[in-house]
Amino acid sequence: MEALQPIVQLGPIVIRPRNEIVMHPKIYNNSSFYPWFKDCVGAIDGILISASAPLKRQHAFRSRKGEISQNVLVACDHDMRFTDIYTGIEGSTHDARVFQHAVPSPDSLFPMPPAGKYYLVDSAY
């Protein structure tokens, strides 16, 4: 966790969404995507990353596969650039619960899409 702090501080500078008002050319110029994804601004998914936790808290960080990990929520745009990363949630936490933590948190600065736009997600969200 301590090693990630400098990276987290760089987040707002390096990780940011592109202009979401204008439709992305990869959507507009591809008949397989347009008009079906014309209002999509990116995708959100979760990933389990190995972690170390104090002995007293290891049960909370144990994933359903039995590994000690943290559940990380990642949002990216159509250029596969990260627009948000939310870390530090126990590996046993379901993706929908991680999303509930990330979105309303004022310190996460989660990039909500403009009105009428959306993120592509899987059924866990």
C-alpha positions, 0 to 999 in steps of 0.5 A: 500500500505504501508503495502505491501512494506516490502513484495514487498522487499522480493519478489525477494528472496522468489518469483522466477521461478524454472529451466524452461529449464528442463521439469517439472515432472508433465508434463512429467509423465502425458500422459494427459499433455505430449506432449501438455504442454511440453513447458509450464512453468506456468500460469498467471492470474489476481485477483481483491483485495479490496483496499482503494483509495483517494476519488479523485482516487476512480473512477479509482479503481472501478471495473466493479462490482462497488467495490474499488479494485486493479487488481493484475497479478500473475504468478505461476509454476506447483508446484503452487508457485508464480513466479511473482506478479504485484500489484497496478493497478486500479481495472478498468484496463483490464487484458491485460493492466495490463500485458502490464504494468508488462512485460516491467517494469524494476522494476517488474523483470517479469520472461520471459520464455526462447525462445520456452517456454510459460505461460498458460493464459486465453483469457483476455491476 
